[in-house]
Each structure stands twice: as structure tokens, then as C-alpha cells.
Amino acid sequence: MGKLDGKIAIVTGAGSGMGKATAELFAKEGATVIASDINSDRLADFKNDHIIPFASNVADEKEVQAMIDKAKELGHLDILVNNAGIMDNFKTVDHLDDETWNRVLGVNLNGPFYTCRAAVKVMKEQPAGGVILNIASIGGLFGGCGGCAYTVSKHGLIGLTKNIAAVYGYNGKIRTNAISPGGVATNIMDTISEIDQEGVKPQQRLGENLPIGTSEDIAQAALFMVSDESKFVNGAVLTADGGLTDL
Ligand SMILES: NC(=O)c1ccc[n+]([C@@H]2O[C@H](COP(=O)([O-])OP(=O)(O)OC[C@H]3O[C@@H](n4cnc5c(N)ncnc54)[C@H](O)[C@@H]3O)[C@@H](O)[C@H]2O)c1
């Protein structure tokens, strides 16, 4: 028996890294997973009957609605994992251009806002409610773990998490939590070009012997956060960084 038997889940950014590992683990645990990504080529790799590839851009509200409608078509929406995210080249506030700000906030914060708004409307009408998990970052907990736009977006995502948790979680109807990963080996560095060295704090410049996790490490934490094993956990932010932020 799987931990997610019969559940229908959406995982955004599922074409790579932690999203891919999460979609695969959820399917292994019995869920039907709508694996969404802006990059449809990456979704072509899935060869699992329980994973439904769904190309969509989280920064586009219409595409988000189509993704939510897909879950409704399947019968219900039990789990939403907002995982899609991009980085910002560590740009400091004084070096930050409007295009980077809007692009990063568009994907990392507007995206989860659109998905949560649409998902909550569905989940609150379901007898079994639902679970939302937002993949934030240690950049959402501290000021010096990313550039300005990334830091703002991930702090905002944690605020979104806590507000939904407070409003819809008090009766256990919709649980909403976040995970703040530290360094994890994925393809996210491909979204970085020309790092703004002024925006990288000295500890990161050293860059040696820092704990680096795997996508599967985060997927296991995600499984706990969406399964009934964490049914009394709501409004929490689980740091999964191998102790990086305590160094
Ligand atoms: N890798 C790390 O060290 C790290 C650390 C902390 C937090 N995070 C967060 O974890 C999440 C997953 O990152 P990852 O490291 O697995 O990255 P990744 O780049 O390997 O995967 C992210 C996926 O999101 C997709 N994506 C990007 N923009 C999208 C959009 N607009 N709509 C839909 N999909 C989109 C990409 O195509 C990609 O397949 C992100 O939110 C990231 O900010 C990553």
C-alpha cells in the first residue's frame, strides 16, 4: 500500500530536479500525478502510467487554470506542489533591472499565487480538503542566500503559505506548508548567467565543503509533508539544507 494511494497531485516544474523526483516518488506511492513544466521536452522522459505530462507556464494564469481543470476532469485535486522556480543571477537591488524582477517574481511568486487561488477554490469544496506544499528556499528565510528578486520571491512564497494555512487550515481542511531547501544538485544553475559577484555573500564565494543534497532528498521531505503522516503540520516551513544555515 502506497502513502498516496488514490490521490491526485499536481507538481509544477516537474520536468527536472526536485520536481521530477517528487513526481516520480508520488506516483510510486500511488498518486496520479499531473506533471507540469514550461519545458515540454523535459516531460517527454516520463514513462509512467501514473504520471500525466502537462505543459504549462505557471506565470500564465490561463495555463494554470487549464492545469487545475485537468485535475478536476480526473475527479479531484488532493495535492498541489508549487515547485517551479528560477534564479536571478544574484543581482543586488541597485543592479536589478525590471525584466529580471518581473520574470523572477512572475514565476516564483505570481505562479504559486495563481495555482493556490485556483486550487483553494477546488479544495475547499471537497469533503477531504487538500494539501498545498510550496517549495521555497533558504533564500526565503535569510537575506543573503540569493539575489534581491529571488530573496523577495521566496519570502513572499512563505507569506503566501502562512496566510493560506491560517485561513484554511484551522479546521484541517487545507493544510499548507513549505520546504526551504538549501543547496541541491539540479539543473537550476542552467538558469543563471553572469553572476553578480556583489550579490553573493562571502560564505557562498568560498563554496567549499558545503552540504549539497539530492533531488530525492527533497522529494522524500515533500512526501512526508503531503502525506497523512504530517496531518497535524500546517503553516510550517521545513528547512532541508543539510545544516547549511547553521554553519
Ligand atoms: N537547486 C537548489 O539548490 C534550490 C535551492 C533552494 C530552492 N530551490 C527551489 O526548488 C525549486 C525547484 O528547483 P530545481 O533546483 O529542481 O530546478 P530545476 O531548474 O532543475 O527545475 C525547475 C523546473 O521548473 C521549470 N520551470 C521554470 N519556469 C517555469 C514556469 N514558468 N512554469 C512551469 N515550469 C517552469 C523548469 O523548466 C525546470 O524543469 C525552485 O522553486 C527553486 O527555487 C532550489
The ligand as an ORCA input file, in Angstrom:
! r2SCAN-3c Opt
* xyz 0 1
  N      18.546     23.635     -6.517
  C      18.696     24.336     -5.410
  O      19.801     24.443     -4.869
  C      17.496     25.010     -4.789
  C      17.632     25.532     -3.501
  C      16.547     26.117     -2.884
  C      15.336     26.179     -3.539
  N      15.220     25.689     -4.796
  C      13.903     25.767     -5.431
  O      13.488     24.472     -5.794
  C      12.580     24.552     -6.892
  C      12.980     23.532     -7.948
  O      14.247     23.889     -8.451
  P      15.293     22.860     -9.045
  O      16.569     23.154     -8.356
  O      14.777     21.475     -9.050
  O      15.416     23.466    -10.521
  P      15.435     22.865    -11.988
  O      15.838     24.007    -12.852
  O      16.223     21.611    -12.057
  O      13.904     22.520    -12.251
  C      12.922     23.532    -12.295
  C      11.906     23.199    -13.369
  O      10.942     24.279    -13.383
  C      10.602     24.530    -14.727
  N      10.079     25.886    -14.872
  C      10.789     27.046    -14.912
  N       9.963     28.068    -15.121
  C       8.710     27.554    -15.207
  C       7.433     28.109    -15.434
  N       7.291     29.416    -15.642
  N       6.353     27.296    -15.432
  C       6.499     25.951    -15.258
  N       7.690     25.366    -15.074
  C       8.779     26.159    -15.035
  C      11.896     24.329    -15.493
  O      11.640     24.093    -16.882
  C      12.507     23.135    -14.776
  O      12.172     21.918    -15.425
  C      12.631     26.008     -7.351
  O      11.478     26.681     -6.873
  C      13.875     26.558     -6.701
  O      13.804     27.941     -6.467
  C      16.280     25.113     -5.452
*
